[in-house]
Amino acid sequence: MKLSHTAARRILDAAIAKADELEQPMNIAIVDDGARLVAFVRMDGAIIASIDIAQKKAFTAMALMTDTMNLGPRTQPGQELWGIEHTNGGLVTFGGGVVLRDAKGEPIGAIGVSAGSVEQDVKVAKAGAAALLK
């Protein structure tokens, strides 16, 4: 399964709905299996600095095929991935990037969300990801 524009819109709409529910405007980026941008929105009021962060969260999740929240502990001083955030033009190693998987569990893209707390970013990203298989 490839990530279609229709699926990306469904993911984006679900993420926006969750951000609205949380009353937190977000920047939301969706990338395909090559980590190329497919869809993006900056909700009214979302901070500008988070545009780049959302896109890098999506890129990081897809490039490393793991949710970004799984990276934090492994990127601390003395750990196996210490310094990885300085590679690939900058990776993001805190929550808000979620791998999008098809019905077989294969990665087909990722969503990156930024502008709220890390907890809010994760909730919005997961809500978007859940919409993929609906």
GUMAR-671872 format. One record per residue: z negated, x, y negated of N, C-alpha, C in turn; residue number from 1; residue in three letters. Coordinates in Angstrom, 3 decimals. Last residue first. Layout:
<sites>
<site n_up="Z" n_east="X" n_north="Y" ca_up="Z" ca_east="X" ca_north="Y" c_up="Z" c_east="X" c_north="Y" seq="NUM" type="Ala"/>
...
</sites>
This chain:
<sites>
<site n_up="-8.735" n_east="-9.051" n_north="-3.510" ca_up="-8.842" ca_east="-10.518" ca_north="-3.619" c_up="-7.477" c_east="-11.153" c_north="-3.691" seq="134" type="Lys"/>
<site n_up="-8.791" n_east="-6.328" n_north="-3.580" ca_up="-8.480" ca_east="-6.962" ca_north="-2.306" c_up="-8.608" c_east="-8.474" c_north="-2.328" seq="133" type="Leu"/>
<site n_up="-9.454" n_east="-5.704" n_north="-6.266" ca_up="-8.223" ca_east="-5.226" ca_north="-5.655" c_up="-7.838" c_east="-6.027" c_north="-4.423" seq="132" type="Leu"/>
<site n_up="-11.942" n_east="-6.434" n_north="-7.159" ca_up="-10.842" ca_east="-7.390" ca_north="-7.373" c_up="-9.547" c_east="-6.967" c_north="-6.678" seq="131" type="Ala"/>
<site n_up="-13.560" n_east="-4.246" n_north="-6.835" ca_up="-13.716" ca_east="-5.368" ca_north="-5.895" c_up="-12.566" c_east="-6.364" c_north="-5.998" seq="130" type="Ala"/>
<site n_up="-12.900" n_east="-2.726" n_north="-9.078" ca_up="-12.459" ca_east="-2.282" ca_north="-7.753" c_up="-12.528" c_east="-3.407" c_north="-6.743" seq="129" type="Ala"/>
<site n_up="-14.247" n_east="-4.192" n_north="-11.106" ca_up="-12.791" ca_east="-4.046" ca_north="-11.098" c_up="-12.267" c_east="-3.691" c_north="-9.735" seq="128" type="Gly"/>
<site n_up="-16.866" n_east="-3.812" n_north="-10.278" ca_up="-16.334" ca_east="-5.182" ca_north="-10.382" c_up="-14.813" c_east="-5.142" c_north="-10.385" seq="127" type="Ala"/>
<site n_up="-17.060" n_east="-1.032" n_north="-10.512" ca_up="-17.164" ca_east="-1.662" ca_north="-9.185" c_up="-16.634" c_east="-3.095" c_north="-9.195" seq="126" type="Lys"/>
<site n_up="-16.853" n_east="-0.761" n_north="-13.306" ca_up="-15.864" ca_east="-0.135" ca_north="-12.425" c_up="-15.877" c_east="-0.775" c_north="-11.036" seq="125" type="Ala"/>
<site n_up="-19.152" n_east="-2.148" n_north="-14.130" ca_up="-17.831" ca_east="-2.622" ca_north="-14.547" c_up="-16.748" c_east="-2.039" c_north="-13.637" seq="124" type="Val"/>
<site n_up="-21.172" n_east="-0.573" n_north="-12.953" ca_up="-21.057" ca_east="-2.007" ca_north="-12.646" c_up="-19.671" c_east="-2.540" c_north="-12.982" seq="123" type="Lys"/>
<site n_up="-20.700" n_east="1.915" n_north="-14.194" ca_up="-20.559" ca_east="1.773" ca_north="-12.741" c_up="-20.379" c_east="0.303" c_north="-12.365" seq="122" type="Val"/>
<site n_up="-21.318" n_east="1.299" n_north="-16.867" ca_up="-19.986" ca_east="1.789" ca_north="-16.514" c_up="-19.728" c_east="1.589" c_north="-15.025" seq="121" type="Asp"/>
<site n_up="-24.040" n_east="0.664" n_north="-16.626" ca_up="-23.079" ca_east="-0.366" ca_north="-17.018" c_up="-21.654" c_east="0.043" c_north="-16.639" seq="120" type="Gln"/>
<site n_up="-25.033" n_east="3.221" n_north="-15.913" ca_up="-25.244" ca_east="2.070" ca_north="-15.033" c_up="-24.250" c_east="0.943" c_north="-15.350" seq="119" type="Glu"/>
<site n_up="-24.370" n_east="4.699" n_north="-18.168" ca_up="-23.739" ca_east="5.035" ca_north="-16.892" c_up="-23.880" c_east="3.863" c_north="-15.925" seq="118" type="Val"/>
<site n_up="-23.843" n_east="2.395" n_north="-20.896" ca_up="-24.694" ca_east="3.326" ca_north="-20.151" c_up="-23.966" c_east="3.654" c_north="-18.852" seq="117" type="Ser"/>
<site n_up="-20.447" n_east="2.314" n_north="-22.111" ca_up="-21.789" ca_east="1.769" ca_north="-21.980" c_up="-22.717" c_east="2.841" c_north="-21.415" seq="116" type="Gly"/>
<site n_up="-18.159" n_east="3.753" n_north="-22.023" ca_up="-18.579" ca_east="3.280" ca_north="-23.348" c_up="-19.953" c_east="2.647" c_north="-23.294" seq="115" type="Ala"/>
<site n_up="-15.827" n_east="3.708" n_north="-19.325" ca_up="-16.760" ca_east="4.417" ca_north="-20.187" c_up="-16.963" c_east="3.660" c_north="-21.491" seq="114" type="Ser"/>
<site n_up="-14.331" n_east="3.897" n_north="-16.138" ca_up="-14.897" ca_east="3.050" ca_north="-17.194" c_up="-15.899" c_east="3.865" c_north="-18.002" seq="113" type="Val"/>
<site n_up="-11.587" n_east="4.117" n_north="-13.989" ca_up="-12.586" ca_east="4.842" ca_north="-14.762" c_up="-13.025" c_east="3.981" c_north="-15.931" seq="112" type="Gly"/>
<site n_up="-10.317" n_east="3.660" n_north="-10.750" ca_up="-10.651" ca_east="3.061" ca_north="-12.035" c_up="-11.720" c_east="3.923" c_north="-12.692" seq="111" type="Ile"/>
<site n_up="-7.593" n_east="4.755" n_north="-8.675" ca_up="-8.985" ca_east="4.796" ca_north="-9.125" c_up="-9.105" c_east="4.082" c_north="-10.458" seq="110" type="Ala"/>
<site n_up="-5.648" n_east="4.641" n_north="-5.629" ca_up="-5.823" ca_east="4.815" ca_north="-7.061" c_up="-7.300" c_east="4.891" c_north="-7.392" seq="109" type="Gly"/>
<site n_up="-5.715" n_east="4.381" n_north="-2.968" ca_up="-4.429" ca_east="4.087" ca_north="-3.607" c_up="-4.494" c_east="4.247" c_north="-5.126" seq="108" type="Ile"/>
<site n_up="-7.189" n_east="5.493" n_north="0.031" ca_up="-7.201" ca_east="5.536" ca_north="-1.436" c_up="-5.806" c_east="5.307" c_north="-2.009" seq="107" type="Pro"/>
<site n_up="-7.688" n_east="3.212" n_north="2.735" ca_up="-6.943" ca_east="4.345" ca_north="2.193" c_up="-6.982" c_east="4.328" c_north="0.664" seq="106" type="Glu"/>
<site n_up="-8.779" n_east="1.028" n_north="3.921" ca_up="-9.695" ca_east="2.047" ca_north="3.419" c_up="-9.015" c_east="3.276" c_north="2.848" seq="105" type="Gly"/>
<site n_up="-7.135" n_east="-1.003" n_north="4.514" ca_up="-7.360" ca_east="-0.034" ca_north="5.592" c_up="-8.332" c_east="1.072" c_north="5.182" seq="104" type="Lys"/>
<site n_up="-6.871" n_east="-2.321" n_north="2.112" ca_up="-7.580" ca_east="-3.006" ca_north="3.192" c_up="-7.884" c_east="-2.083" c_north="4.376" seq="103" type="Ala"/>
<site n_up="-7.290" n_east="0.440" n_north="-0.260" ca_up="-6.600" ca_east="-0.724" ca_north="0.301" c_up="-7.408" c_east="-1.304" c_north="1.465" seq="102" type="Asp"/>
<site n_up="-9.445" n_east="1.432" n_north="-2.921" ca_up="-9.000" ca_east="1.567" ca_north="-1.529" c_up="-8.338" c_east="0.288" c_north="-1.050" seq="101" type="Arg"/>
<site n_up="-10.110" n_east="3.347" n_north="-5.690" ca_up="-9.573" ca_east="2.054" ca_north="-5.256" c_up="-8.984" c_east="2.241" c_north="-3.864" seq="100" type="Leu"/>
<site n_up="-13.025" n_east="5.055" n_north="-6.675" ca_up="-11.771" ca_east="5.101" ca_north="-5.930" c_up="-11.384" c_east="3.680" c_north="-5.530" seq="99" type="Val"/>
<site n_up="-14.392" n_east="5.073" n_north="-9.893" ca_up="-14.459" ca_east="4.508" ca_north="-8.543" c_up="-13.069" c_east="4.557" c_north="-7.906" seq="98" type="Val"/>
<site n_up="-16.433" n_east="6.285" n_north="-12.386" ca_up="-15.129" ca_east="6.454" ca_north="-11.750" c_up="-15.251" c_east="5.998" c_north="-10.307" seq="97" type="Gly"/>
<site n_up="-19.036" n_east="5.990" n_north="-13.067" ca_up="-18.071" ca_east="5.205" ca_north="-13.825" c_up="-16.658" c_east="5.365" c_north="-13.327" seq="96" type="Gly"/>
<site n_up="-21.413" n_east="8.758" n_north="-13.114" ca_up="-20.881" ca_east="7.464" ca_north="-12.698" c_up="-19.932" c_east="6.787" c_north="-13.659" seq="95" type="Gly"/>
<site n_up="-20.298" n_east="12.173" n_north="-13.544" ca_up="-21.334" ca_east="11.136" ca_north="-13.576" c_up="-20.649" c_east="9.794" c_north="-13.386" seq="94" type="Phe"/>
<site n_up="-18.425" n_east="14.191" n_north="-13.919" ca_up="-19.249" ca_east="14.187" ca_north="-12.712" c_up="-20.466" c_east="13.267" c_north="-12.817" seq="93" type="Thr"/>
<site n_up="-15.115" n_east="14.659" n_north="-14.752" ca_up="-16.350" ca_east="13.958" ca_north="-15.124" c_up="-17.170" c_east="13.758" c_north="-13.855" seq="92" type="Val"/>
<site n_up="-13.205" n_east="17.594" n_north="-15.614" ca_up="-13.551" ca_east="16.512" ca_north="-14.701" c_up="-14.853" c_east="15.881" c_north="-15.178" seq="91" type="Leu"/>
<site n_up="-10.798" n_east="19.344" n_north="-17.209" ca_up="-12.064" ca_east="18.650" ca_north="-17.432" c_up="-12.241" c_east="17.480" c_north="-16.492" seq="90" type="Gly"/>
<site n_up="-8.567" n_east="20.627" n_north="-16.390" ca_up="-8.540" ca_east="20.066" ca_north="-17.733" c_up="-9.784" c_east="19.257" c_north="-18.064" seq="89" type="Gly"/>
<site n_up="-9.305" n_east="21.643" n_north="-13.879" ca_up="-8.342" ca_east="20.540" ca_north="-13.978" c_up="-8.304" c_east="19.887" c_north="-15.361" seq="88" type="Asn"/>
<site n_up="-12.805" n_east="22.506" n_north="-14.440" ca_up="-11.481" ca_east="22.708" ca_north="-13.855" c_up="-10.577" c_east="21.517" c_north="-14.163" seq="87" type="Thr"/>
<site n_up="-15.330" n_east="21.974" n_north="-15.213" ca_up="-14.531" ca_east="22.790" ca_north="-16.134" c_up="-13.129" c_east="23.064" c_north="-15.592" seq="86" type="His"/>
<site n_up="-16.630" n_east="20.739" n_north="-13.184" ca_up="-16.216" ca_east="19.896" ca_north="-14.309" c_up="-15.373" c_east="20.654" c_north="-15.330" seq="85" type="Glu"/>
<site n_up="-17.480" n_east="22.731" n_north="-11.454" ca_up="-16.201" ca_east="22.069" ca_north="-11.177" c_up="-15.708" c_east="21.220" c_north="-12.349" seq="84" type="Ile"/>
<site n_up="-19.972" n_east="23.887" n_north="-11.785" ca_up="-18.893" ca_east="24.326" ca_north="-12.652" c_up="-17.574" c_east="23.603" c_north="-12.448" seq="83" type="Gly"/>
<site n_up="-21.060" n_east="23.494" n_north="-8.524" ca_up="-21.460" ca_east="23.930" ca_north="-9.864" c_up="-20.235" c_east="24.455" c_north="-10.617" seq="82" type="Trp"/>
<site n_up="-20.810" n_east="22.549" n_north="-5.960" ca_up="-19.730" ca_east="22.259" ca_north="-6.901" c_up="-20.068" c_east="22.639" c_north="-8.346" seq="81" type="Leu"/>
<site n_up="-23.179" n_east="23.383" n_north="-4.571" ca_up="-21.843" ca_east="23.762" ca_north="-4.096" c_up="-20.703" c_east="23.542" c_north="-5.086" seq="80" type="Glu"/>
<site n_up="-25.769" n_east="24.444" n_north="-6.929" ca_up="-25.198" ca_east="23.573" ca_north="-5.897" c_up="-23.726" c_east="23.928" c_north="-5.647" seq="79" type="Gln"/>
<site n_up="-26.631" n_east="25.969" n_north="-9.031" ca_up="-26.992" ca_east="26.406" ca_north="-7.697" c_up="-26.412" c_east="25.552" c_north="-6.577" seq="78" type="Gly"/>
<site n_up="-26.722" n_east="23.278" n_north="-11.300" ca_up="-26.824" ca_east="24.727" ca_north="-11.081" c_up="-27.318" c_east="25.048" c_north="-9.663" seq="77" type="Pro"/>
<site n_up="-24.870" n_east="20.400" n_north="-9.978" ca_up="-25.981" ca_east="21.004" ca_north="-10.707" c_up="-26.061" c_east="22.510" c_north="-10.423" seq="76" type="Gln"/>
<site n_up="-23.092" n_east="19.004" n_north="-8.522" ca_up="-22.556" ca_east="19.843" ca_north="-9.591" c_up="-23.648" c_east="20.507" c_north="-10.429" seq="75" type="Thr"/>
<site n_up="-24.237" n_east="17.283" n_north="-6.763" ca_up="-23.539" ca_east="18.425" ca_north="-6.185" c_up="-22.994" c_east="19.388" c_north="-7.233" seq="74" type="Arg"/>
<site n_up="-25.241" n_east="15.193" n_north="-8.326" ca_up="-26.173" ca_east="16.105" ca_north="-7.652" c_up="-25.505" c_east="17.376" c_north="-7.122" seq="73" type="Pro"/>
<site n_up="-22.594" n_east="14.078" n_north="-9.276" ca_up="-23.661" ca_east="14.623" ca_north="-10.113" c_up="-24.598" c_east="15.597" c_north="-9.412" seq="72" type="Gly"/>
<site n_up="-20.863" n_east="12.828" n_north="-7.430" ca_up="-20.682" ca_east="14.234" ca_north="-7.775" c_up="-21.860" c_east="14.864" c_north="-8.502" seq="71" type="Leu"/>
<site n_up="-21.057" n_east="10.153" n_north="-7.092" ca_up="-21.438" ca_east="10.995" ca_north="-5.954" c_up="-21.425" c_east="12.476" c_north="-6.298" seq="70" type="Asn"/>
<site n_up="-19.970" n_east="8.999" n_north="-9.326" ca_up="-21.437" ca_east="8.998" ca_north="-9.229" c_up="-21.926" c_east="9.858" c_north="-8.061" seq="69" type="Met"/>
<site n_up="-17.242" n_east="9.027" n_north="-8.850" ca_up="-17.819" ca_east="10.097" ca_north="-9.670" c_up="-19.338" c_east="10.139" c_north="-9.598" seq="68" type="Thr"/>
<site n_up="-16.152" n_east="8.553" n_north="-5.529" ca_up="-16.675" ca_east="7.961" ca_north="-6.757" c_up="-17.400" c_east="9.044" c_north="-7.545" seq="67" type="Asp"/>
<site n_up="-13.443" n_east="10.569" n_north="-4.368" ca_up="-14.826" ca_east="10.118" ca_north="-4.265" c_up="-15.231" c_east="9.490" c_north="-5.591" seq="66" type="Thr"/>
<site n_up="-11.103" n_east="12.143" n_north="-4.529" ca_up="-11.232" ca_east="11.038" ca_north="-3.572" c_up="-12.679" c_east="10.659" c_north="-3.279" seq="65" type="Met"/>
<site n_up="-10.499" n_east="13.874" n_north="-6.497" ca_up="-11.493" ca_east="14.340" ca_north="-5.512" c_up="-11.759" c_east="13.303" c_north="-4.421" seq="64" type="Leu"/>
<site n_up="-8.588" n_east="12.399" n_north="-7.877" ca_up="-8.298" ca_east="13.788" ca_north="-7.520" c_up="-9.246" c_east="14.309" c_north="-6.438" seq="63" type="Ala"/>
<site n_up="-9.912" n_east="9.939" n_north="-8.304" ca_up="-8.721" ca_east="10.015" ca_north="-7.456" c_up="-8.475" c_east="11.437" c_north="-6.983" seq="62" type="Met"/>
<site n_up="-12.099" n_east="10.701" n_north="-9.933" ca_up="-12.319" ca_east="9.931" ca_north="-8.707" c_up="-11.124" c_east="10.059" c_north="-7.767" seq="61" type="Ala"/>
<site n_up="-10.731" n_east="12.007" n_north="-12.069" ca_up="-11.669" ca_east="12.726" ca_north="-11.206" c_up="-11.871" c_east="12.011" c_north="-9.882" seq="60" type="Thr"/>
<site n_up="-9.246" n_east="9.878" n_north="-13.225" ca_up="-8.573" ca_east="11.054" ca_north="-12.673" c_up="-9.474" c_east="11.778" c_north="-11.682" seq="59" type="Phe"/>
<site n_up="-11.373" n_east="8.227" n_north="-14.057" ca_up="-10.381" ca_east="7.727" ca_north="-13.096" c_up="-9.666" c_east="8.904" c_north="-12.429" seq="58" type="Ala"/>
<site n_up="-12.621" n_east="9.992" n_north="-15.856" ca_up="-13.366" ca_east="9.458" ca_north="-14.710" c_up="-12.403" c_east="8.956" c_north="-13.645" seq="57" type="Lys"/>
<site n_up="-10.579" n_east="10.367" n_north="-17.724" ca_up="-10.990" ca_east="11.499" ca_north="-16.885" c_up="-11.847" c_east="11.057" c_north="-15.699" seq="56" type="Lys"/>
<site n_up="-10.493" n_east="7.831" n_north="-18.888" ca_up="-9.317" ca_east="8.351" ca_north="-18.201" c_up="-9.680" c_east="9.511" c_north="-17.278" seq="55" type="Gln"/>
<site n_up="-13.082" n_east="7.733" n_north="-19.972" ca_up="-12.652" ca_east="6.737" ca_north="-18.981" c_up="-11.456" c_east="7.257" c_north="-18.188" seq="54" type="Ala"/>
<site n_up="-12.950" n_east="9.898" n_north="-21.800" ca_up="-13.902" ca_east="9.927" ca_north="-20.686" c_up="-13.492" c_east="8.944" c_north="-19.594" seq="53" type="Ile"/>
<site n_up="-11.050" n_east="9.073" n_north="-23.672" ca_up="-10.780" ca_east="10.246" ca_north="-22.841" c_up="-11.692" c_east="10.273" c_north="-21.610" seq="52" type="Asp"/>
<site n_up="-12.523" n_east="6.882" n_north="-24.708" ca_up="-11.148" ca_east="6.728" ca_north="-24.229" c_up="-10.834" c_east="7.850" c_north="-23.245" seq="51" type="Ile"/>
<site n_up="-14.975" n_east="7.497" n_north="-25.803" ca_up="-14.935" ca_east="7.134" ca_north="-24.387" c_up="-13.528" c_east="6.875" c_north="-23.855" seq="50" type="Ser"/>
<site n_up="-14.658" n_east="7.851" n_north="-28.493" ca_up="-14.902" ca_east="9.039" ca_north="-27.666" c_up="-14.763" c_east="8.739" c_north="-26.177" seq="49" type="Ala"/>
<site n_up="-14.535" n_east="5.226" n_north="-29.503" ca_up="-13.314" ca_east="6.007" ca_north="-29.356" c_up="-13.507" c_east="7.206" c_north="-28.432" seq="48" type="Ile"/>
<site n_up="-16.304" n_east="2.479" n_north="-28.113" ca_up="-16.288" ca_east="3.728" ca_north="-28.868" c_up="-15.067" c_east="4.580" c_north="-28.512" seq="47" type="Ile"/>
<site n_up="-15.230" n_east="-0.872" n_north="-28.457" ca_up="-15.542" ca_east="0.252" ca_north="-27.568" c_up="-15.395" c_east="1.557" c_north="-28.342" seq="46" type="Ala"/>
<site n_up="-14.322" n_east="-2.874" n_north="-30.172" ca_up="-15.658" ca_east="-2.340" ca_north="-30.375" c_up="-16.041" c_east="-1.195" c_north="-29.456" seq="45" type="Gly"/>
<site n_up="-12.215" n_east="-4.389" n_north="-27.893" ca_up="-12.663" ca_east="-4.395" ca_north="-29.284" c_up="-14.095" c_east="-3.891" c_north="-29.360" seq="44" type="Asp"/>
<site n_up="-11.396" n_east="-2.137" n_north="-25.223" ca_up="-11.875" ca_east="-3.432" ca_north="-25.696" c_up="-12.317" c_east="-3.305" c_north="-27.151" seq="43" type="Met"/>
<site n_up="-8.698" n_east="-0.540" n_north="-24.341" ca_up="-9.882" ca_east="-0.257" ca_north="-25.155" c_up="-10.291" c_east="-1.601" c_north="-25.730" seq="42" type="Arg"/>
<site n_up="-7.153" n_east="-0.185" n_north="-21.212" ca_up="-7.531" ca_east="-1.048" ca_north="-22.317" c_up="-8.744" c_east="-0.452" c_north="-23.022" seq="41" type="Val"/>
<site n_up="-4.471" n_east="0.673" n_north="-19.048" ca_up="-5.610" ca_east="1.090" ca_north="-19.879" c_up="-5.876" c_east="0.017" c_north="-20.915" seq="40" type="Phe"/>
<site n_up="-2.695" n_east="1.597" n_north="-16.088" ca_up="-3.141" ca_east="0.584" ca_north="-17.045" c_up="-4.352" c_east="1.116" c_north="-17.803" seq="39" type="Ala"/>
<site n_up="-1.837" n_east="3.973" n_north="-14.965" ca_up="-1.067" ca_east="2.757" ca_north="-14.707" c_up="-1.411" c_east="1.685" c_north="-15.734" seq="38" type="Val"/>
<site n_up="-1.794" n_east="7.475" n_north="-15.029" ca_up="-2.244" ca_east="6.258" ca_north="-15.684" c_up="-1.276" c_east="5.100" c_north="-15.426" seq="37" type="Leu"/>
<site n_up="-2.020" n_east="9.201" n_north="-11.952" ca_up="-1.247" ca_east="8.907" ca_north="-13.168" c_up="-1.661" c_east="7.549" c_north="-13.724" seq="36" type="Arg"/>
<site n_up="-2.990" n_east="9.978" n_north="-9.515" ca_up="-3.887" ca_east="10.088" ca_north="-10.671" c_up="-3.147" c_east="9.920" c_north="-11.997" seq="35" type="Ala"/>
<site n_up="-1.487" n_east="9.226" n_north="-7.446" ca_up="-1.180" ca_east="10.538" ca_north="-8.005" c_up="-1.998" c_east="10.835" c_north="-9.248" seq="34" type="Gly"/>
<site n_up="-2.246" n_east="6.635" n_north="-6.984" ca_up="-2.667" ca_east="7.644" ca_north="-6.013" c_up="-2.294" c_east="9.069" c_north="-6.415" seq="33" type="Asp"/>
<site n_up="-2.953" n_east="5.593" n_north="-10.429" ca_up="-2.393" ca_east="5.413" ca_north="-9.095" c_up="-2.846" c_east="6.550" c_north="-8.176" seq="32" type="Asp"/>
<site n_up="-5.653" n_east="4.427" n_north="-12.561" ca_up="-4.630" ca_east="5.390" ca_north="-12.167" c_up="-4.147" c_east="5.090" c_north="-10.752" seq="31" type="Val"/>
<site n_up="-6.979" n_east="2.778" n_north="-15.312" ca_up="-6.621" ca_east="2.651" ca_north="-13.903" c_up="-5.488" c_east="3.626" c_north="-13.627" seq="30" type="Ile"/>
<site n_up="-9.681" n_east="2.565" n_north="-17.585" ca_up="-8.438" ca_east="3.213" ca_north="-17.181" c_up="-8.223" c_east="3.022" c_north="-15.687" seq="29" type="Ala"/>
<site n_up="-11.303" n_east="1.141" n_north="-20.250" ca_up="-11.072" ca_east="1.010" ca_north="-18.815" c_up="-9.697" c_east="1.587" c_north="-18.495" seq="28" type="Ile"/>
<site n_up="-13.928" n_east="1.039" n_north="-22.448" ca_up="-12.620" ca_east="1.631" ca_north="-22.233" c_up="-12.433" c_east="1.657" c_north="-20.727" seq="27" type="Asn"/>
<site n_up="-15.829" n_east="-1.895" n_north="-23.404" ca_up="-15.548" ca_east="-0.704" ca_north="-22.605" c_up="-14.123" c_east="-0.214" c_north="-22.792" seq="26" type="Met"/>
<site n_up="-18.558" n_east="-3.677" n_north="-24.809" ca_up="-17.136" ca_east="-3.335" ca_north="-24.836" c_up="-16.903" c_east="-1.976" c_north="-24.176" seq="25" type="Pro"/>
<site n_up="-20.873" n_east="-5.576" n_north="-23.339" ca_up="-20.658" ca_east="-4.167" ca_north="-23.644" c_up="-19.159" c_east="-3.873" c_north="-23.629" seq="24" type="Gln"/>
<site n_up="-21.904" n_east="-7.876" n_north="-22.149" ca_up="-21.822" ca_east="-7.777" ca_north="-23.609" c_up="-21.707" c_east="-6.326" c_north="-24.064" seq="23" type="Glu"/>
<site n_up="-21.692" n_east="-8.332" n_north="-19.513" ca_up="-22.741" ca_east="-7.383" ca_north="-19.919" c_up="-22.838" c_east="-7.241" c_north="-21.442" seq="22" type="Leu"/>
<site n_up="-19.466" n_east="-9.991" n_north="-19.607" ca_up="-20.735" ca_east="-10.526" ca_north="-19.096" c_up="-21.901" c_east="-9.652" c_north="-19.530" seq="21" type="Glu"/>
<site n_up="-17.565" n_east="-8.121" n_north="-20.471" ca_up="-17.918" ca_east="-9.255" ca_north="-21.331" c_up="-19.255" c_east="-9.852" c_north="-20.916" seq="20" type="Asp"/>
<site n_up="-17.493" n_east="-6.534" n_north="-18.173" ca_up="-17.926" ca_east="-5.943" ca_north="-19.436" c_up="-18.334" c_east="-7.033" c_north="-20.426" seq="19" type="Ala"/>
<site n_up="-16.433" n_east="-8.426" n_north="-16.390" ca_up="-17.780" ca_east="-7.880" ca_north="-16.162" c_up="-18.325" c_east="-7.255" c_north="-17.448" seq="18" type="Lys"/>
<site n_up="-13.902" n_east="-8.836" n_north="-17.538" ca_up="-14.829" ca_east="-9.969" ca_north="-17.384" c_up="-16.255" c_east="-9.484" c_north="-17.185" seq="17" type="Ala"/>
<site n_up="-12.830" n_east="-6.266" n_north="-17.260" ca_up="-13.058" ca_east="-6.813" ca_north="-18.597" c_up="-14.054" c_east="-7.973" c_north="-18.527" seq="16" type="Ile"/>
<site n_up="-12.619" n_east="-6.187" n_north="-14.459" ca_up="-13.482" ca_east="-5.230" ca_north="-15.160" c_up="-13.820" c_east="-5.730" c_north="-16.562" seq="15" type="Ala"/>
<site n_up="-10.737" n_east="-8.197" n_north="-14.031" ca_up="-12.081" ca_east="-8.322" ca_north="-13.442" c_up="-13.066" c_east="-7.384" c_north="-14.143" seq="14" type="Ala"/>
<site n_up="-8.515" n_east="-7.118" n_north="-15.398" ca_up="-9.083" ca_east="-8.401" ca_north="-15.813" c_up="-10.502" c_east="-8.584" c_north="-15.286" seq="13" type="Asp"/>
<site n_up="-8.057" n_east="-4.784" n_north="-13.865" ca_up="-8.392" ca_east="-4.694" ca_north="-15.287" c_up="-9.063" c_east="-5.973" c_north="-15.771" seq="12" type="Leu"/>
<site n_up="-7.315" n_east="-5.935" n_north="-11.431" ca_up="-8.475" ca_east="-5.037" ca_north="-11.505" c_up="-8.981" c_east="-4.966" c_north="-12.944" seq="11" type="Ile"/>
<site n_up="-4.998" n_east="-7.275" n_north="-12.245" ca_up="-6.101" ca_east="-8.028" ca_north="-11.641" c_up="-7.404" c_east="-7.220" c_north="-11.718" seq="10" type="Arg"/>
<site n_up="-3.435" n_east="-5.100" n_north="-13.097" ca_up="-3.837" ca_east="-6.133" ca_north="-14.065" c_up="-5.012" c_east="-6.945" c_north="-13.536" seq="9" type="Arg"/>
<site n_up="-3.068" n_east="-3.797" n_north="-10.651" ca_up="-3.775" ca_east="-3.108" ca_north="-11.741" c_up="-4.252" c_east="-4.103" c_north="-12.789" seq="8" type="Ala"/>
<site n_up="-1.535" n_east="-5.694" n_north="-9.298" ca_up="-2.888" ca_east="-5.376" ca_north="-8.813" c_up="-3.705" c_east="-4.696" c_north="-9.909" seq="7" type="Ala"/>
<site n_up="0.784" n_east="-5.547" n_north="-10.904" ca_up="0.077" ca_east="-6.818" ca_north="-10.734" c_up="-1.361" c_east="-6.581" c_north="-10.275" seq="6" type="Thr"/>
<site n_up="1.592" n_east="-2.929" n_north="-10.514" ca_up="1.170" ca_east="-3.331" ca_north="-11.846" c_up="0.374" c_east="-4.633" c_north="-11.774" seq="5" type="His"/>
<site n_up="0.257" n_east="-1.671" n_north="-7.391" ca_up="1.256" ca_east="-2.344" ca_north="-8.216" c_up="0.696" c_east="-2.649" c_north="-9.601" seq="4" type="Ser"/>
<site n_up="-0.338" n_east="0.970" n_north="-5.487" ca_up="-1.003" ca_east="0.212" ca_north="-6.541" c_up="0.063" c_east="-0.374" c_north="-7.473" seq="3" type="Leu"/>
<site n_up="0.882" n_east="0.584" n_north="-2.143" ca_up="0.910" ca_east="1.252" ca_north="-3.448" c_up="0.199" c_east="0.359" c_north="-4.457" seq="2" type="Lys"/>
<site n_up="0.000" n_east="0.847" n_north="1.189" ca_up="0.000" ca_east="0.000" ca_north="0.000" c_up="0.000" c_east="0.881" c_north="-1.237" seq="1" type="Met"/>
</sites>
